[in-house]
Amino acid sequence: MKVQFYDKVDDKLLKFAVIISKSNGKWVFCKHKERDTYEVPPGNR
């Protein structure tokens, strides 16, 4: 799988997007309250 990073994308070209954050050199994940997993925080673009 190839991962690409873009600064700007026209919304009509998107099928989905994964947006993740890095803070103080560490990736941001949330522990899911109903599962025993850590996941990317949910939200909308």
mmCIF file of the N, C-alpha and C atoms, coordinates in Angstrom:
data_MODEL
# 
_entry.id   MODEL 
# 
loop_
_atom_site.group_PDB 
_atom_site.id 
_atom_site.type_symbol 
_atom_site.label_atom_id 
_atom_site.label_alt_id 
_atom_site.label_comp_id 
_atom_site.label_asym_id 
_atom_site.label_entity_id 
_atom_site.label_seq_id 
_atom_site.pdbx_PDB_ins_code 
_atom_site.Cartn_x 
_atom_site.Cartn_y 
_atom_site.Cartn_z 
_atom_site.occupancy 
_atom_site.B_iso_or_equiv 
_atom_site.pdbx_formal_charge 
_atom_site.auth_seq_id 
_atom_site.auth_comp_id 
_atom_site.auth_asym_id 
_atom_site.auth_atom_id 
_atom_site.pdbx_PDB_model_num 
ATOM 1   N N  . MET A 1 1  ? 0.843   -1.172 0.000  1.00 0.00 ? 1  MET A N  1 
ATOM 2   C CA . MET A 1 1  ? 0.000   0.000  0.000  1.00 0.00 ? 1  MET A CA 1 
ATOM 3   C C  . MET A 1 1  ? 0.890   1.237  0.000  1.00 0.00 ? 1  MET A C  1 
ATOM 4   N N  . LYS A 1 2  ? 0.535   2.210  -0.801 1.00 0.00 ? 2  LYS A N  1 
ATOM 5   C CA . LYS A 1 2  ? 1.281   3.454  -0.887 1.00 0.00 ? 2  LYS A CA 1 
ATOM 6   C C  . LYS A 1 2  ? 0.551   4.538  -0.091 1.00 0.00 ? 2  LYS A C  1 
ATOM 7   N N  . VAL A 1 3  ? 1.275   5.251  0.756  1.00 0.00 ? 3  VAL A N  1 
ATOM 8   C CA . VAL A 1 3  ? 0.701   6.340  1.544  1.00 0.00 ? 3  VAL A CA 1 
ATOM 9   C C  . VAL A 1 3  ? 1.207   7.652  0.969  1.00 0.00 ? 3  VAL A C  1 
ATOM 10  N N  . GLN A 1 4  ? 0.278   8.582  0.731  1.00 0.00 ? 4  GLN A N  1 
ATOM 11  C CA . GLN A 1 4  ? 0.653   9.889  0.196  1.00 0.00 ? 4  GLN A CA 1 
ATOM 12  C C  . GLN A 1 4  ? 0.134   10.976 1.132  1.00 0.00 ? 4  GLN A C  1 
ATOM 13  N N  . PHE A 1 5  ? 0.872   12.068 1.233  1.00 0.00 ? 5  PHE A N  1 
ATOM 14  C CA . PHE A 1 5  ? 0.484   13.201 2.054  1.00 0.00 ? 5  PHE A CA 1 
ATOM 15  C C  . PHE A 1 5  ? 0.228   14.403 1.151  1.00 0.00 ? 5  PHE A C  1 
ATOM 16  N N  . TYR A 1 6  ? -0.848  15.133 1.432  1.00 0.00 ? 6  TYR A N  1 
ATOM 17  C CA . TYR A 1 6  ? -1.234  16.303 0.649  1.00 0.00 ? 6  TYR A CA 1 
ATOM 18  C C  . TYR A 1 6  ? -1.528  17.467 1.586  1.00 0.00 ? 6  TYR A C  1 
ATOM 19  N N  . ASP A 1 7  ? -1.208  18.671 1.153  1.00 0.00 ? 7  ASP A N  1 
ATOM 20  C CA . ASP A 1 7  ? -1.564  19.854 1.928  1.00 0.00 ? 7  ASP A CA 1 
ATOM 21  C C  . ASP A 1 7  ? -2.994  20.292 1.633  1.00 0.00 ? 7  ASP A C  1 
ATOM 22  N N  . LYS A 1 8  ? -3.432  20.156 0.376  1.00 0.00 ? 8  LYS A N  1 
ATOM 23  C CA . LYS A 1 8  ? -4.782  20.547 -0.019 1.00 0.00 ? 8  LYS A CA 1 
ATOM 24  C C  . LYS A 1 8  ? -5.329  19.542 -1.026 1.00 0.00 ? 8  LYS A C  1 
ATOM 25  N N  . VAL A 1 9  ? -6.622  19.202 -0.892 1.00 0.00 ? 9  VAL A N  1 
ATOM 26  C CA . VAL A 1 9  ? -7.282  18.287 -1.816 1.00 0.00 ? 9  VAL A CA 1 
ATOM 27  C C  . VAL A 1 9  ? -8.706  18.777 -2.029 1.00 0.00 ? 9  VAL A C  1 
ATOM 28  N N  . ASP A 1 10 ? -9.174  18.755 -3.283 1.00 0.00 ? 10 ASP A N  1 
ATOM 29  C CA . ASP A 1 10 ? -10.553 19.112 -3.585 1.00 0.00 ? 10 ASP A CA 1 
ATOM 30  C C  . ASP A 1 10 ? -11.477 18.049 -2.994 1.00 0.00 ? 10 ASP A C  1 
ATOM 31  N N  . ASP A 1 11 ? -12.470 18.469 -2.188 1.00 0.00 ? 11 ASP A N  1 
ATOM 32  C CA . ASP A 1 11 ? -13.363 17.531 -1.494 1.00 0.00 ? 11 ASP A CA 1 
ATOM 33  C C  . ASP A 1 11 ? -14.030 16.524 -2.423 1.00 0.00 ? 11 ASP A C  1 
ATOM 34  N N  . LYS A 1 12 ? -14.383 16.925 -3.644 1.00 0.00 ? 12 LYS A N  1 
ATOM 35  C CA . LYS A 1 12 ? -15.086 15.998 -4.542 1.00 0.00 ? 12 LYS A CA 1 
ATOM 36  C C  . LYS A 1 12 ? -14.189 14.850 -5.022 1.00 0.00 ? 12 LYS A C  1 
ATOM 37  N N  . LEU A 1 13 ? -12.890 14.951 -4.839 1.00 0.00 ? 13 LEU A N  1 
ATOM 38  C CA . LEU A 1 13 ? -11.966 13.883 -5.221 1.00 0.00 ? 13 LEU A CA 1 
ATOM 39  C C  . LEU A 1 13 ? -11.789 12.834 -4.112 1.00 0.00 ? 13 LEU A C  1 
ATOM 40  N N  . LEU A 1 14 ? -12.261 13.139 -2.905 1.00 0.00 ? 14 LEU A N  1 
ATOM 41  C CA . LEU A 1 14 ? -12.047 12.244 -1.769 1.00 0.00 ? 14 LEU A CA 1 
ATOM 42  C C  . LEU A 1 14 ? -13.096 11.140 -1.682 1.00 0.00 ? 14 LEU A C  1 
ATOM 43  N N  . LYS A 1 15 ? -12.634 9.931  -1.436 1.00 0.00 ? 15 LYS A N  1 
ATOM 44  C CA . LYS A 1 15 ? -13.520 8.821  -1.081 1.00 0.00 ? 15 LYS A CA 1 
ATOM 45  C C  . LYS A 1 15 ? -13.492 8.669  0.433  1.00 0.00 ? 15 LYS A C  1 
ATOM 46  N N  . PHE A 1 16 ? -12.323 8.838  1.030  1.00 0.00 ? 16 PHE A N  1 
ATOM 47  C CA . PHE A 1 16 ? -12.154 8.837  2.478  1.00 0.00 ? 16 PHE A CA 1 
ATOM 48  C C  . PHE A 1 16 ? -10.834 9.507  2.793  1.00 0.00 ? 16 PHE A C  1 
ATOM 49  N N  . ALA A 1 17 ? -10.657 9.878  4.033  1.00 0.00 ? 17 ALA A N  1 
ATOM 50  C CA . ALA A 1 17 ? -9.397  10.476 4.478  1.00 0.00 ? 17 ALA A CA 1 
ATOM 51  C C  . ALA A 1 17 ? -9.096  9.970  5.884  1.00 0.00 ? 17 ALA A C  1 
ATOM 52  N N  . VAL A 1 18 ? -7.834  9.765  6.158  1.00 0.00 ? 18 VAL A N  1 
ATOM 53  C CA . VAL A 1 18 ? -7.389  9.425  7.507  1.00 0.00 ? 18 VAL A CA 1 
ATOM 54  C C  . VAL A 1 18 ? -6.498  10.576 7.945  1.00 0.00 ? 18 VAL A C  1 
ATOM 55  N N  . ILE A 1 19 ? -6.908  11.212 9.015  1.00 0.00 ? 19 ILE A N  1 
ATOM 56  C CA . ILE A 1 19 ? -6.172  12.365 9.516  1.00 0.00 ? 19 ILE A CA 1 
ATOM 57  C C  . ILE A 1 19 ? -5.660  12.010 10.903 1.00 0.00 ? 19 ILE A C  1 
ATOM 58  N N  . ILE A 1 20 ? -4.329  12.024 11.068 1.00 0.00 ? 20 ILE A N  1 
ATOM 59  C CA . ILE A 1 20 ? -3.741  11.688 12.361 1.00 0.00 ? 20 ILE A CA 1 
ATOM 60  C C  . ILE A 1 20 ? -2.895  12.856 12.840 1.00 0.00 ? 20 ILE A C  1 
ATOM 61  N N  . SER A 1 21 ? -2.598  12.864 14.116 1.00 0.00 ? 21 SER A N  1 
ATOM 62  C CA . SER A 1 21 ? -1.877  13.989 14.699 1.00 0.00 ? 21 SER A CA 1 
ATOM 63  C C  . SER A 1 21 ? -0.664  13.491 15.478 1.00 0.00 ? 21 SER A C  1 
ATOM 64  N N  . LYS A 1 22 ? 0.361   14.320 15.463 1.00 0.00 ? 22 LYS A N  1 
ATOM 65  C CA . LYS A 1 22 ? 1.562   14.051 16.227 1.00 0.00 ? 22 LYS A CA 1 
ATOM 66  C C  . LYS A 1 22 ? 1.765   15.230 17.172 1.00 0.00 ? 22 LYS A C  1 
ATOM 67  N N  . SER A 1 23 ? 1.997   14.953 18.463 1.00 0.00 ? 23 SER A N  1 
ATOM 68  C CA . SER A 1 23 ? 2.192   15.996 19.455 1.00 0.00 ? 23 SER A CA 1 
ATOM 69  C C  . SER A 1 23 ? 3.419   15.671 20.294 1.00 0.00 ? 23 SER A C  1 
ATOM 70  N N  . ASN A 1 24 ? 4.310   16.613 20.407 1.00 0.00 ? 24 ASN A N  1 
ATOM 71  C CA . ASN A 1 24 ? 5.564   16.412 21.155 1.00 0.00 ? 24 ASN A CA 1 
ATOM 72  C C  . ASN A 1 24 ? 6.305   15.164 20.703 1.00 0.00 ? 24 ASN A C  1 
ATOM 73  N N  . GLY A 1 25 ? 6.289   14.913 19.387 1.00 0.00 ? 25 GLY A N  1 
ATOM 74  C CA . GLY A 1 25 ? 7.010   13.780 18.826 1.00 0.00 ? 25 GLY A CA 1 
ATOM 75  C C  . GLY A 1 25 ? 6.321   12.434 18.978 1.00 0.00 ? 25 GLY A C  1 
ATOM 76  N N  . LYS A 1 26 ? 5.068   12.429 19.483 1.00 0.00 ? 26 LYS A N  1 
ATOM 77  C CA . LYS A 1 26 ? 4.339   11.171 19.676 1.00 0.00 ? 26 LYS A CA 1 
ATOM 78  C C  . LYS A 1 26 ? 3.019   11.213 18.924 1.00 0.00 ? 26 LYS A C  1 
ATOM 79  N N  . TRP A 1 27 ? 2.593   10.069 18.374 1.00 0.00 ? 27 TRP A N  1 
ATOM 80  C CA . TRP A 1 27 ? 1.317   9.975  17.668 1.00 0.00 ? 27 TRP A CA 1 
ATOM 81  C C  . TRP A 1 27 ? 0.169   9.979  18.669 1.00 0.00 ? 27 TRP A C  1 
ATOM 82  N N  . VAL A 1 28 ? -0.952  10.595 18.294 1.00 0.00 ? 28 VAL A N  1 
ATOM 83  C CA . VAL A 1 28 ? -2.117  10.704 19.172 1.00 0.00 ? 28 VAL A CA 1 
ATOM 84  C C  . VAL A 1 28 ? -3.118  9.593  18.848 1.00 0.00 ? 28 VAL A C  1 
ATOM 85  N N  . PHE A 1 29 ? -3.432  8.766  19.859 1.00 0.00 ? 29 PHE A N  1 
ATOM 86  C CA . PHE A 1 29 ? -4.442  7.709  19.757 1.00 0.00 ? 29 PHE A CA 1 
ATOM 87  C C  . PHE A 1 29 ? -5.347  7.794  20.976 1.00 0.00 ? 29 PHE A C  1 
ATOM 88  N N  . CYS A 1 30 ? -6.557  7.274  20.865 1.00 0.00 ? 30 CYS A N  1 
ATOM 89  C CA . CYS A 1 30 ? -7.513  7.224  21.972 1.00 0.00 ? 30 CYS A CA 1 
ATOM 90  C C  . CYS A 1 30 ? -7.861  5.775  22.257 1.00 0.00 ? 30 CYS A C  1 
ATOM 91  N N  . LYS A 1 31 ? -8.040  5.454  23.543 1.00 0.00 ? 31 LYS A N  1 
ATOM 92  C CA . LYS A 1 31 ? -8.488  4.112  23.903 1.00 0.00 ? 31 LYS A CA 1 
ATOM 93  C C  . LYS A 1 31 ? -10.005 4.062  23.718 1.00 0.00 ? 31 LYS A C  1 
ATOM 94  N N  . HIS A 1 32 ? -10.467 3.088  22.941 1.00 0.00 ? 32 HIS A N  1 
ATOM 95  C CA . HIS A 1 32 ? -11.898 2.942  22.672 1.00 0.00 ? 32 HIS A CA 1 
ATOM 96  C C  . HIS A 1 32 ? -12.600 2.475  23.942 1.00 0.00 ? 32 HIS A C  1 
ATOM 97  N N  . LYS A 1 33 ? -13.736 3.119  24.279 1.00 0.00 ? 33 LYS A N  1 
ATOM 98  C CA . LYS A 1 33 ? -14.406 2.802  25.543 1.00 0.00 ? 33 LYS A CA 1 
ATOM 99  C C  . LYS A 1 33 ? -15.133 1.459  25.542 1.00 0.00 ? 33 LYS A C  1 
ATOM 100 N N  . GLU A 1 34 ? -15.430 0.907  24.353 1.00 0.00 ? 34 GLU A N  1 
ATOM 101 C CA . GLU A 1 34 ? -16.148 -0.375 24.286 1.00 0.00 ? 34 GLU A CA 1 
ATOM 102 C C  . GLU A 1 34 ? -15.270 -1.541 23.821 1.00 0.00 ? 34 GLU A C  1 
ATOM 103 N N  . ARG A 1 35 ? -14.067 -1.243 23.386 1.00 0.00 ? 35 ARG A N  1 
ATOM 104 C CA . ARG A 1 35 ? -13.138 -2.289 22.937 1.00 0.00 ? 35 ARG A CA 1 
ATOM 105 C C  . ARG A 1 35 ? -11.805 -2.092 23.650 1.00 0.00 ? 35 ARG A C  1 
ATOM 106 N N  . ASP A 1 36 ? -10.980 -3.084 23.586 1.00 0.00 ? 36 ASP A N  1 
ATOM 107 C CA . ASP A 1 36 ? -9.658  -2.992 24.201 1.00 0.00 ? 36 ASP A CA 1 
ATOM 108 C C  . ASP A 1 36 ? -8.626  -2.604 23.138 1.00 0.00 ? 36 ASP A C  1 
ATOM 109 N N  . THR A 1 37 ? -8.916  -1.503 22.428 1.00 0.00 ? 37 THR A N  1 
ATOM 110 C CA . THR A 1 37 ? -8.032  -1.066 21.340 1.00 0.00 ? 37 THR A CA 1 
ATOM 111 C C  . THR A 1 37 ? -7.758  0.427  21.440 1.00 0.00 ? 37 THR A C  1 
ATOM 112 N N  . TYR A 1 38 ? -6.647  0.826  20.848 1.00 0.00 ? 38 TYR A N  1 
ATOM 113 C CA . TYR A 1 38 ? -6.321  2.243  20.706 1.00 0.00 ? 38 TYR A CA 1 
ATOM 114 C C  . TYR A 1 38 ? -6.539  2.602  19.244 1.00 0.00 ? 38 TYR A C  1 
ATOM 115 N N  . GLU A 1 39 ? -7.172  3.740  19.004 1.00 0.00 ? 39 GLU A N  1 
ATOM 116 C CA . GLU A 1 39 ? -7.567  4.116  17.648 1.00 0.00 ? 39 GLU A CA 1 
ATOM 117 C C  . GLU A 1 39 ? -7.300  5.594  17.403 1.00 0.00 ? 39 GLU A C  1 
ATOM 118 N N  . VAL A 1 40 ? -7.325  5.972  16.137 1.00 0.00 ? 40 VAL A N  1 
ATOM 119 C CA . VAL A 1 40 ? -7.201  7.370  15.762 1.00 0.00 ? 40 VAL A CA 1 
ATOM 120 C C  . VAL A 1 40 ? -8.467  8.084  16.238 1.00 0.00 ? 40 VAL A C  1 
ATOM 121 N N  . PRO A 1 41 ? -8.359  9.257  16.859 1.00 0.00 ? 41 PRO A N  1 
ATOM 122 C CA . PRO A 1 41 ? -9.564  9.958  17.313 1.00 0.00 ? 41 PRO A CA 1 
ATOM 123 C C  . PRO A 1 41 ? -10.531 10.204 16.162 1.00 0.00 ? 41 PRO A C  1 
ATOM 124 N N  . PRO A 1 42 ? -11.826 9.946  16.369 1.00 0.00 ? 42 PRO A N  1 
ATOM 125 C CA . PRO A 1 42 ? -12.799 10.136 15.298 1.00 0.00 ? 42 PRO A CA 1 
ATOM 126 C C  . PRO A 1 42 ? -13.135 11.607 15.100 1.00 0.00 ? 42 PRO A C  1 
ATOM 127 N N  . GLY A 1 43 ? -13.720 11.903 13.952 1.00 0.00 ? 43 GLY A N  1 
ATOM 128 C CA . GLY A 1 43 ? -14.144 13.272 13.679 1.00 0.00 ? 43 GLY A CA 1 
ATOM 129 C C  . GLY A 1 43 ? -14.436 13.467 12.210 1.00 0.00 ? 43 GLY A C  1 
ATOM 130 N N  . ASN A 1 44 ? -14.700 14.679 11.864 1.00 0.00 ? 44 ASN A N  1 
ATOM 131 C CA . ASN A 1 44 ? -14.989 15.041 10.476 1.00 0.00 ? 44 ASN A CA 1 
ATOM 132 C C  . ASN A 1 44 ? -13.974 16.046 9.975  1.00 0.00 ? 44 ASN A C  1 
ATOM 133 N N  . ARG A 1 45 ? -13.770 16.054 8.684  1.00 0.00 ? 45 ARG A N  1 
ATOM 134 C CA . ARG A 1 45 ? -12.835 16.978 8.066  1.00 0.00 ? 45 ARG A CA 1 
ATOM 135 C C  . ARG A 1 45 ? -13.390 18.363 8.107  1.00 0.00 ? 45 ARG A C  1 
# 
